[in-house]
Amino acid sequence: CAGDDSAGRGIAKRPDQCLRANHQQPQHNSVEGSVFIELALALPLLMMAVWGSLAVYQAIAVHLALSDAAGVGVEALSYAVSEQQVVQAVDQALLQDHLNPSTVTCTIVRYRQETTVGLRASVVLPILGSTTIQAKESSYGAS
């Protein structure tokens, strides 16, 4: 195993240098491997973020629907003579927001000049599981 120096003279190399020079390791693209590792590490975190945002979105949507229905209940109290009519108005509002009225508890409280309609729904949300969401609306001066 011989080599040339910068002047073009033949120089004998040591045997271990010849072996290293002739035996080259195949080069692998380390970028491809690191991309797959990063994807494998980031994908579960991304999926948890997506599922978590869906759970928060669904909880907010249910709370808004309950709040709207409670507002309808308070408004109905100013016109209705019976609490049964108020419950029917609340059930109708819940159905319009695609909520099952049988999973919602409606509470009507009248104290002096204040009337409160409280709603409590048991829902199953992704990641959070079974949870209870509440909303209430109050009106002053309703009889």
Summary of the structure (lengths in Angstrom):
residues: 143
radius of gyration: 35.8
end to end distance: 107.4
largest distance: 113.7
contacts: 358
relative contact order: 0.13
helix: 52%
strand: 27%
